[in-house]
Every structure is written in structure tokens, then in C-alpha cells.
Amino acid sequence: MQSKDLLQLAEQFGSPLYVYDAEKIQSQYNRLSKAFSKVNKLRINYAVKALSNIAILQLLKEMGSGLDTVSIQEVLLGLHAGYEPEKIFYTPNGVSLEEIEEVTAMGVQINIDNLSILEQFGTKYPSVPVCIRINPHVMAGGNANISVGHIDSKFGISVHQLPHLVRIVENTKMNIVGIHMHTGSDILDIEVFLYAAEILFDAAKNFKNLEFLDFGSGFKVPYKKDDIETDIEELGKKLSKRFNAFCVEYGKELTLIFEPGKFLVSEAGFFLAKVNVVKQTTSTVFAGIDSGFNHLIRPMFYGSQHHIENISHPKGKERFYSVVGYICETDTFANNRRISEIKEGDILCFRNAGAYCFSMASNYNSRYKPAEVLWINGEGLLIRTRETFEDLLKNQIPLPVTIATV
Ligand SMILES: Cc1ncc(COP(=O)(O)O)c(C=O)c1O
């Protein structure tokens, strides 16, 4: 996508605006498939949480993707987008047995990540095929909030608890068809994946009826020009070879599953916001935009660095800016960032705005959530309208007149 297209979309649909480039999503999907082309049975389950607009789900469905979901609502979105239940994988954490039962009844593959639910579920439904989420205790991931494999993590069943796990499976005679792990996001070093894979292979040997191994996700994507990223091609080469060898050892051709979010949609996303005010203080120059952490929380939440460009005046002299939002608290997108000279009314473009951006947006400060546009075949398709005052009021119930007037 080019800056001129983005500017035109900001003009047409207003700001702030999320734009997603369909071609980039498709090329990332193809890149991952190609990297693992030596594995006969490969399945890519897109992690819905990253960006859950149903048009994006439909786009990925067309490519042959399955879905990775973490809540019953994400399952419902997937079904609504036209996915067969068998193409949906459900990996909840800390949800009730009732929710898991409801999802099971929909025909979706469930993944259980604690011994308590495993025992209850296995006792009640011994014949339902179940996947188990293992925590391999591999410390990986960009920062503590997105690293989920460590010893204090709430995710998965500790690999050290395997003897207890196996006992539950034997006692209930439940049907374990898959083993899963996901150690975190933004993992750069492919050795981490390969090391964790060995732990998964070892764990897998305890179960005789496996159909698949799910290696989760966590691939690091580049955030700016020349940034480092997970070497997918190298990982594909090494892990495929090891996976195929494991299948021979196991005596059955298993399916290899990945569930990428960021890898598929992060770089495809652009967040466009207009500069309301340029404010010079004694220490800095603020560029205040018509948005805030209510629309894009990652910089405040994770300290993530989204590259920012002034697409209205890309060739101007570069100056240092602190880019801030309009929320009533510290609301900083970037500090001391070199950006070409900003004038009020300019459109700033935030890169890597596809994953965990709109999906984490809120109505804080009673602001409307932005519109979303899919850039496909050279045109911008509106895939979500900007919210209105009616959306803010929806579900709210005013006090009855008798009470309100007392
Ligand atoms: C279980 C699980 N699978 C997949 C993902 C997707 O990870 P990523 O966006 O890094 O690809 C996540 C992210 O939190 C996850 O928790």
C-alpha cells in the first residue's frame, strides 16, 4: 500500500481510521505455508484475538486457514464468518467448565490447560477428542506480559505435572488427540522454538492416539525498516525435518499446527490519525492526535514501538516529537520520535497496526471506536463503520423517571 492510498482513505472515511492490506495478509499466509511445505499435513489456525473483524476472518478462510479462538464469543464469530466447527480450535484459559461444554457441543476442537478441568471433563465426556496445553517452561517472548511459558505463568499444564496428567487420562480413559504449547509473542530466536518443540515431542510420547501437535505461535515481525524478525524460512527448514522424523518415531503422520496472529496481520495494518494540535513546551514538542490509548493501547500497555510517519508531508525536515493522544491520562504513543515536520491537520500513519490494536480498543472517555477499511484489489472496502452516539447508549438503561426526578 502506498501513502497516497492511505491519505485518500483518511479523506474518504475520516480519522482515526484502521486500514488493512489484504495482499500483505495473503502473502504472509503463503510465506508460512511455503516455509513448512515439507510437512505433509500442515494447518494454520489464525489467532482471532489479534484482529477479529469478520471480513478478515472471511479473507483468511478463503486462503484455507482455520481459527484459533480463546473465548466462546470468538468461536461464535468464526462460525458466523462461515468456518466449519472442525476448522476452529478453542484454547481458553481460566474459563468455566460450562463454557467449555457449550463450545464442545458446537463441534469445535477444545484445548484444556489445567488439571482440574481436565479431570472433570474427562470424567463426564471420556470419548470427546481433547487437546492438552502443555507449559514447557521456556522463557521466551518480547516482554513479561506476552511471555507465557515461564514458571510463574498461569498458562498450560506444567510439563513437570505430566505424571499426574497421564494418570488422569488413564483413569478417565479420555481421548487425547493433540498436544499444544505457546510460549509467548515476539520470539526472535528460532532455537527457542526448536528447544520447546523437543519438550513437546517428549510429552507426546505419553499419548498413543495423537492426531496433531500444535506449536502455538509467537513469531516476531519487523516493526520498522531493517528491524529483526523470526527467520520463518530457517525455522521451517529445521522444524519440518525434526517434525517429520518425530512422526516416523511416533509411527503415524501427524498434523503440524501453528496459530499465528501477529505474523499474519501485524504488518498489514495502518492506523491513521489527524494531528489536532502541535504544542511546544519548555522541554518538548507534542503532536496531539485525534485518538488515544482507547484506540491503540499497545505503546502504553506493552511499551511497543509503532513506527510513525507524517504521510501528509513525508518530505519535510525531520524534527523530534512526542506523539500523544487526547485521553485524560498520560497517553503517549511515542517519545522523542524523529518525524518529518508536522503541521496541525496532518495525517500520521502508525505502522504494524493490524494485530492487537483494534481488537484491544475501548470506549474509554466515551469516545467512539474507529472505522475499519480493508484495502483489496486497489480499493478501500469499509468493513466496520465508525461508532456513533447510539452505540455508546446501546445496552444502557436510564433510571425510571420517578427515581431520576427525586
Ligand atoms: C494461545 C495463543 N496462540 C496464539 C497466539 C498468537 O500469538 P502471536 O500474535 O504472537 O502470533 C497467542 C497470543 O497471545 C496465544 O495466546
The ligand as an SDF file (V2000), in Angstrom:
LIG
                    3D

 16 16  0  0  0  0  0  0  0  0999 V2000
   -2.5940  -19.4970   22.7530 C   0  0  0  0  0  0  0  0  0  0  0  0
   -2.1430  -18.4600   21.7860 C   0  0  0  0  0  0  0  0  0  0  0  0
   -1.9710  -18.7900   20.4990 N   0  0  0  0  0  0  0  0  0  0  0  0
   -1.5970  -17.8970   19.5670 C   0  0  0  0  0  0  0  0  0  0  0  0
   -1.3430  -16.5750   19.9040 C   0  0  0  0  0  0  0  0  0  0  0  0
   -0.9450  -15.6240   18.8270 C   0  0  0  0  0  0  0  0  0  0  0  0
    0.3480  -15.1300   19.0640 O   0  0  0  0  0  0  0  0  0  0  0  0
    1.0360  -14.1450   18.0560 P   0  0  0  0  0  0  0  0  0  0  0  0
    0.1270  -12.9850   17.8390 O   0  0  0  0  0  0  0  0  0  0  0  0
    2.3230  -13.7550   18.6870 O   0  0  0  0  0  0  0  0  0  0  0  0
    1.2540  -14.8670   16.7820 O   0  0  0  0  0  0  0  0  0  0  0  0
   -1.4860  -16.1770   21.2340 C   0  0  0  0  0  0  0  0  0  0  0  0
   -1.2360  -14.8020   21.6180 C   0  0  0  0  0  0  0  0  0  0  0  0
   -1.4290  -14.3180   22.7030 O   0  0  0  0  0  0  0  0  0  0  0  0
   -1.8950  -17.1450   22.2090 C   0  0  0  0  0  0  0  0  0  0  0  0
   -2.0730  -16.8120   23.4870 O   0  0  0  0  0  0  0  0  0  0  0  0
  1  2  1  0
  2  3  1  0
  2 15  2  0
  3  4  2  0
  4  5  1  0
  5  6  1  0
  5 12  2  0
  6  7  1  0
  7  8  1  0
  8  9  2  0
  8 10  1  0
  8 11  1  0
 12 13  1  0
 12 15  1  0
 13 14  2  0
 15 16  1  0
M  END
$$$$
